[in-house]
């Protein structure tokens, strides 16, 4: 009598149910990178935190994100991709629930770290799972669908966060994740299957690499988040962070290249297609995250929009990106990554030009068309880069490569925010000093103001002071005694706004320049469409036969 051995389940997964499953995870993880920011003022009062301390709510989440991302290849091999993905969703859910219960800053920071450990794995894992699920000819389509979740989260985060905070409480920006997490866990149990051909990790864990990576990335992220408020390298704290980060990351790279079972497989960087796409993804991350940081500040601090109005004003770009993602996925197989990225970076550069020539009369409608163009351009860049980066990566390195790709984009995004925030502040200060230096007046109010030194006086249109003074006395009930202070307060505010809008023009110019550089780098991208790769492989096989 023969023993009948039942074969393992080798049925192909339902790719669209898998897509729905990982899209939920992607959306909630991406949403929590931005939804919290608008609630920070309310959280500050409830948690008894200072302005400096409350920023750690965002820093803690991003810190744990960047530490987990590069290790997902190792962790998915160690536990299995479905187990590790499930574990990440659970950790994210537990962290979200605990954040809603936080009673002081210490508990909030701890719970945000827990939430970030789970969230940091969800986006790269989702990307890698999709890549394994869809056939090569549908990879562009898969990345288009995946990209919708990645961009919709940060796009709707500020508006949704503002609405929840205004109408309920900040605690609900965390509790809102719970129904989606429960649904996602049910879908994971039904539709995600372990890869039967994936090698599981055996042997000892690379503790040295893990320690060096954690220290290096943690200190780097803290330096980027806190550099601006500590005057960068004028601060001993920032200098120590920079040295610690540099030494740790250099030792980490050396160690990972020498060890047999590295926690991060850096050898994947030998794939030139992956490396060039990842480098370009870093440039894209700087421009995307930098502009996402600058535009809300422009609307709120210069144009006087509320948080909700600012979120609505920025919605067109996110919606354009979301709608353009599936289209970009279909176009990928026709144009290929090189042409798509070249066209998209040119469009992105063009779209930023109107933001380099702004004045104080600008409003959301004036920025609508540039935002729509940016949305389409960013969608094309994201889909083509995500597809091209991982198309030629060996299957066994897929999860590690996805984590590395997303890590570079995230870290470069933090670099972009730090650089452009510093540039904006310095440019504003320089512009204001220049304008004040060139204020010229023969008005007697001038010498009573601390706005500038009387030594720099020379003629100006005194009619402006006369008109303002008349309006203040007629409509605001001012007296001759308080006219100098009020008049110069108006003038000072006017100068501040002009200095700020000029600084935004300068900063957006450098983002425009960044995309011009990206246009040149796009020429280095290989054509990784499935038909082209197949033709290239067939050609190599033919050459080998001829040689034999």
C-alpha positions, 0 to 999 in steps of 0.5 A: 500500500502506497502512502499518498502525499498531498502536494502543497498548495501551489494555486496562484493567489488572487492578485486583485485581492492581494492588491486590496489587502496590501493597499489598506496597509500602504494607505494607513502607513502612508497616512500616519506620516502626515496626519499627525502634524496638524494635530501637534498644537492640540497634542502639545496642550494635552500632553504638557509639552513645549514646542521643541518637545512636541516635534518628537511625536513626528521624529519618533515615528520617522526614526523607527521607520528608517531603522526597520526599512533596510532590514525587511529582507532579512526579517522576512527571510527569518520569519516568512513574508506573511508572518512578518507582514502580519506581525507588522500590521499588528504592531502598527495597530497596537502602537496606534491604539496606545498613541490614542491613550498616551497621557504624557510626552514620554508615553507618546514617544514610546508608542509612536516608536512602536507604531513606526516599527510596524509602519516602517515595514508595511510600505516596502513589504507591500511593494515587494509582495505586489512585485512577486504577485504580478507577472513581469508584463504587469509590473508597471500596472502593479506599481501604479496601483501601489503608488495610489496608496503611497501618495493618497495617504500624505495627500489627504492626511493634513485635511483629514487630520484637521477635520478630526482634530477640530470636530472630535479630538486628536486621539481619534487620528490614531483610533481611526486606524483600528477598523482598517487594521482589523479588516486588513488582518482578515484579508491577510489570513485569506489571501496572502500565501508564503512563497514556496520557493523562498529560502528561509534564513538559517544560522546566527543573526547579524547583531553587529550589523543590526547595531551599527545600522540602528545607531547610524540611521537613528543619529542621522535621522535625529540630526536631520530632524533637529538640525534646524532648531539647533543651528546645525553645526554650530551646535555640539549636539548636532556635530556629535550626531553627525560624527556618530552617524558617519562612523557607524554607517561607514563601519556598517557598510564595511561589515555588511560587505564582509559578513556571510549573512548580512542583515542588509544585502548591500550586494544588490547595489551591483545591479546598475539598474537598481542602483541608478533608479535608487539614486534618482529616487533619492533626488525625487524624494528630496523634491517631493518631500521638500515641496510637500513641506514648503507649500503648506507653510506658504499657504498658512504663514504667508497667504493666511490660510487655515490648516483645513484650507491649506489641506484643501488647497494642496489636494489637487496635486495628490488627487492628480497623482492618484488618478495618474498612477494607474495610467502611468502603469499602463504607459510604462510598457509602451514608453519604458522608464527612460522616456517616462522619467525624462518627460516627467522630470521635464514636466516637474521642472516646468511646473515649479517655474510659476513658484519661482516668480510669486508675489503677495497677490498669489492664491490657491487658484494661481497654483492649481495648474502647477500642482496638477502638472506636478501630480502627473509628473510625480506619478510618472516618476514614481511608477517608472522608478519603482518598476525599473528599480526592482525589475532586474533584482533577483527574487531572493533579494526582492524584499531587501531591495524594496526596503533599501529603495524606500529607505533611500527615498525616505532619508533623502526626503528628510535631507530635502526638508532639512536643506530647504527649511534652512534655505528658506529661513536663511533667505528670509533673513537675508531678504529682510535685512536687504530690504530694511537696509534700503528703506529710505525715508524722510518721514519723522516717524522713521527715526522713532522706529527700531526697524532700522538704524537712522544712519541709513536714512534717505528719501522715500515716498512719505505719501505712504506714511501719510496714507497709512496714518490717515487710515489709522486715525480715521478707521482704527481710532489711533491717536497721534501718539501711537501712530509711529508704532502702529505705522511701523508695525504695518511696514514691518509686517509688509517687509516680512511678507515680501521677504518671505515670498522672495525666499520661497521663490528662491527655494522653489528655484532650487527644487526646479534645478534639482529636477533639471539635474534629475532630467540628466540622470534619467538618461542613465536608466536602463530600459527594463521593460519585460520585452526588452529584457527578454530580447537582451537575454535571448541575444546573450544566449545566442552569443553564447551558443555562437561562442560554443 
